[in-house]
């Protein structure tokens, strides 16, 4: 599952670089991507926990990854 996190980090960096030249702005965009995905993923994660009582790293990664992908696609298309 670590490759999934690395891919999301790399994708966020690639999205942030074209619009900024300062490392602080790039870092801010990357942190913003992950924070927004966390806010979007918290409801499904808590729902999964409520219904199934256990949630592992794999399930959290998939839910967070889906939220991140949705945010990236919506940013690319300007939704």
N, CA and C of each residue as an Amber inpcrd file, in Angstrom:
protein
   237
   0.8090000  -1.1960000   0.0000000   0.0000000   0.0000000   0.0000000
   0.8600000   1.2710000   0.0000000   2.1110000   1.1160000   0.3380000
   2.9810000   2.2930000   0.3890000   3.1660000   2.9180000  -0.9900000
   3.1500000   2.1200000  -2.0410000   3.2780000   2.6510000  -3.4000000
   2.1090000   3.5600000  -3.7370000   0.9330000   3.2680000  -3.2000000
  -0.2530000   4.0880000  -3.4600000  -0.0720000   5.4810000  -2.8690000
   0.4570000   5.5410000  -1.6430000   0.7130000   6.8340000  -1.0110000
   1.7860000   7.6020000  -1.7780000   2.8130000   6.8940000  -2.2430000
   3.8760000   7.5430000  -3.0240000   3.3300000   8.0850000  -4.3360000
   2.4370000   7.3470000  -4.9740000   1.8360000   7.8060000  -6.2220000
   0.9760000   9.0470000  -5.9930000   0.2220000   9.0710000  -4.8940000
  -0.6030000  10.2500000  -4.5990000   0.2710000  11.4660000  -4.2960000
   1.3450000  11.2640000  -3.5580000   2.2620000  12.3650000  -3.2530000
   2.9100000  12.8900000  -4.5330000   3.3790000  11.9810000  -5.3750000
   3.9840000  12.3900000  -6.6450000   3.0040000  13.1230000  -7.5430000
   1.7770000  12.6360000  -7.5990000   0.7510000  13.2950000  -8.4010000
   0.4290000  14.6820000  -7.8920000   0.3550000  14.8360000  -6.5830000
   0.0900000  16.1550000  -6.0070000   1.2270000  17.1270000  -6.3100000
   2.4440000  16.6410000  -6.2390000   3.5950000  17.4940000  -6.5490000
   3.5580000  17.9160000  -8.0180000   3.2660000  16.9580000  -8.9000000
   3.1960000  17.2830000 -10.3340000   2.0820000  18.2830000 -10.6360000
   0.9890000  18.2090000  -9.8990000  -0.0890000  19.1770000 -10.0970000
   0.2720000  20.5540000  -9.5530000   1.0750000  20.5940000  -8.5060000
   1.3870000  21.8660000  -7.8510000   2.5160000  22.6280000  -8.5390000
   3.4480000  21.9410000  -9.1640000   4.6430000  22.5820000  -9.7150000
   4.3460000  23.5880000 -10.8320000   3.4980000  23.2820000 -11.8250000
   3.3300000  24.2280000 -12.9320000   2.8340000  25.6160000 -12.5320000
   2.0820000  25.7350000 -11.4760000   1.5410000  27.0360000 -11.1010000
   2.4100000  27.8370000 -10.1480000   3.4550000  27.2350000  -9.6070000
   4.2410000  27.9030000  -8.5710000   5.7350000  27.7210000  -8.8240000
   6.4980000  28.6810000  -8.3370000   7.9520000  28.5610000  -8.4380000
   8.6150000  28.4870000  -7.0650000   7.8620000  28.7620000  -6.0030000
   8.4190000  28.7190000  -4.6520000   8.0620000  27.4080000  -3.9780000
   8.9970000  26.8820000  -3.1970000   8.7880000  25.5990000  -2.5260000
   7.6470000  25.6840000  -1.5070000   7.4710000  26.8390000  -0.8880000
   6.4000000  27.0030000   0.0880000   5.0250000  26.8960000  -0.5440000
   4.8750000  27.4650000  -1.7260000   3.5930000  27.3960000  -2.4260000
   3.3050000  25.9780000  -2.9020000   4.3350000  25.2880000  -3.3700000
   4.1660000  23.8940000  -3.8100000   3.7730000  23.0170000  -2.6220000
   4.4750000  23.2020000  -1.5010000   4.1660000  22.4350000  -0.2960000
   2.7460000  22.7250000   0.1760000   2.3350000  23.9730000   0.1130000
   0.9780000  24.3380000   0.5060000  -0.0740000  23.6640000  -0.3510000
   0.1630000  23.5870000  -1.6500000  -0.7750000  22.9000000  -2.5360000
  -0.8380000  21.4030000  -2.2330000   0.3140000  20.7890000  -2.0210000
   0.3550000  19.3510000  -1.7340000  -0.3800000  19.0530000  -0.4190000
  -0.1110000  19.8490000   0.6080000  -0.8020000  19.6650000   1.8850000
  -2.3010000  19.9140000   1.7080000  -2.6480000  20.8890000   0.9080000
  -4.0620000  21.1680000   0.6370000  -4.7580000  20.0180000  -0.0500000
  -4.0780000  19.3510000  -1.0080000  -4.6610000  18.1810000  -1.6650000
  -4.9770000  17.0790000  -0.6540000  -4.0020000  16.7920000   0.2180000
  -4.1900000  15.7160000   1.1790000  -5.2130000  16.0890000   2.2520000
  -5.2230000  17.3350000   2.6880000  -6.1900000  17.7600000   3.6980000
  -7.6010000  17.7140000   3.1290000  -7.7780000  18.1730000   1.8980000
  -9.0980000  18.1330000   1.2710000  -9.5720000  16.6990000   1.0790000
  -8.6660000  15.8100000   0.6650000  -9.0300000  14.4050000   0.4990000
  -9.3920000  13.7720000   1.8430000  -8.6900000  14.1580000   2.9020000
  -9.0060000  13.6400000   4.2300000 -10.3920000  14.0850000   4.6700000
 -10.7200000  15.3430000   4.4430000 -12.0500000  15.8360000   4.8080000
 -13.1260000  15.0950000   4.0230000 -12.8750000  14.8600000   2.7450000
 -13.8430000  14.1500000   1.9070000 -13.9510000  12.6760000   2.2990000
 -12.8730000  12.0610000   2.7500000 -12.8600000  10.6260000   3.0480000
 -13.2960000  10.2980000   4.4690000 -13.4010000  11.2740000   5.3380000
 -13.6710000  10.9730000   6.7450000 -15.0490000  10.3390000   6.9450000
 -16.0560000  10.7580000   6.1920000 -17.4030000  10.2000000   6.3590000
 -17.4490000   8.7210000   5.9600000 -16.9210000   8.3360000   4.7790000
 -16.9230000   6.8950000   4.4710000 -16.0820000   6.0610000   5.4400000
 -14.9800000   6.6130000   5.9150000 -14.1440000   5.8750000   6.8650000
 -14.9000000   5.6410000   8.1590000 -15.5500000   6.6710000   8.6730000
 -16.3270000   6.5140000   9.9110000 -17.5220000   5.5910000   9.7020000
 -18.1690000   5.6730000   8.5330000 -19.2780000   4.7700000   8.2390000
 -18.8320000   3.3230000   8.1800000 -17.7030000   3.0770000   7.5510000
 -17.1440000   1.7230000   7.4870000 -16.8630000   1.2160000   8.8880000
 -16.2920000   2.0770000   9.6980000 -15.9670000   1.7110000  11.0870000
 -17.2250000   1.4100000  11.8740000 -18.2860000   2.1780000  11.6560000
 -19.5500000   1.9920000  12.3740000 -20.1880000   0.6500000  12.0160000
 -20.2090000   0.3160000  10.7270000 -20.8880000  -0.8980000  10.2950000
 -20.0620000  -2.1710000  10.5000000 -18.7690000  -2.0960000  10.3040000
 -17.9470000  -3.3050000  10.3400000 -17.0490000  -3.4090000  11.5690000
 -17.0220000  -2.3980000  12.4060000 -16.2780000  -2.3780000  13.6670000
 -14.7600000  -2.3990000  13.5090000 -14.2470000  -2.7830000  12.3690000
 -12.8070000  -2.7990000  12.1530000 -12.5150000  -2.2140000  10.7880000
 -11.4610000  -1.4550000  10.7200000 -11.0090000  -0.9430000   9.4300000
  -9.4920000  -0.9980000   9.4220000  -8.9600000  -1.5420000   8.3700000
  -7.5100000  -1.7090000   8.2770000  -6.8690000  -0.6340000   7.4100000
  -5.5540000  -0.7160000   7.3280000  -4.7980000   0.2510000   6.5340000
  -5.1950000   0.1820000   5.0570000  -5.4710000  -1.0200000   4.5910000
  -5.8280000  -1.2120000   3.1860000  -7.1310000  -0.4870000   2.8450000
  -8.1480000  -0.6430000   3.6810000  -9.4260000   0.0090000   3.4290000
  -9.3210000   1.5260000   3.5180000  -8.5810000   2.0170000   4.5070000
  -8.3900000   3.4570000   4.6500000  -7.6620000   4.0190000   3.4270000
  -6.6550000   3.3000000   2.9650000  -5.9010000   3.7540000   1.7950000
  -6.7860000   3.8140000   0.5630000  -7.6240000   2.7960000   0.3560000
  -8.5230000   2.8000000  -0.7980000  -9.5360000   3.9400000  -0.7320000
 -10.1180000   4.1560000   0.4260000 -11.1060000   5.2350000   0.5690000
 -10.4420000   6.5910000   0.3650000  -9.2870000   6.8030000   1.0040000
  -8.5620000   8.0620000   0.8640000  -8.1170000   8.2620000  -0.5780000
  -7.6410000   7.1790000  -1.2070000  -7.2080000   7.2530000  -2.6050000
  -8.3450000   7.6300000  -3.5380000  -9.5190000   7.0690000  -3.3080000
 -10.6740000   7.4210000  -4.1310000 -11.0430000   8.8970000  -3.9590000
 -10.9890000   9.3940000  -2.7370000 -11.2710000  10.8120000  -2.4900000
 -10.2310000  11.6920000  -3.1610000  -8.9650000  11.2930000  -3.0840000
  -7.8930000  12.0660000  -3.7100000  -8.0540000  12.0890000  -5.2270000
  -8.3710000  10.9320000  -5.8130000  -8.5730000  10.8620000  -7.2640000
  -9.7370000  11.7510000  -7.6920000 -10.8280000  11.7250000  -6.9300000
 -11.9610000  12.5890000  -7.2420000 -11.5490000  14.0640000  -7.2120000
 -10.8020000  14.4590000  -6.1990000 -10.3720000  15.8550000  -6.0930000
  -9.4370000  16.2510000  -7.2350000  -8.5260000  15.3620000  -7.6090000
  -7.5940000  15.6580000  -8.6980000  -8.3470000  15.7930000 -10.0180000
  -9.2560000  14.8780000 -10.2890000 -10.0260000  14.9420000 -11.5340000
 -10.8920000  16.1980000 -11.5670000 -11.5130000  16.5290000 -10.4470000
 -12.3420000  17.7360000 -10.4200000 -11.4840000  18.9920000 -10.5830000
 -10.2540000  18.9760000 -10.0790000  -9.3660000  20.1210000 -10.2690000
  -8.9120000  20.2370000 -11.7140000  -8.6170000  19.1130000 -12.3240000
  -8.1820000  19.1240000 -13.7170000  -9.2720000  19.6300000 -14.6690000
 -10.5110000  19.2310000 -14.4040000 -11.6130000  19.6360000 -15.2690000
 -12.3050000  20.9160000 -14.8000000 -11.9120000  21.4280000 -13.6530000
 -12.4550000  22.6770000 -13.1550000 -13.8840000  22.5930000 -12.6530000
 -14.2540000  21.4220000 -12.0730000 -15.6210000  21.2710000 -11.5640000
 -15.7830000  21.9970000 -10.2800000
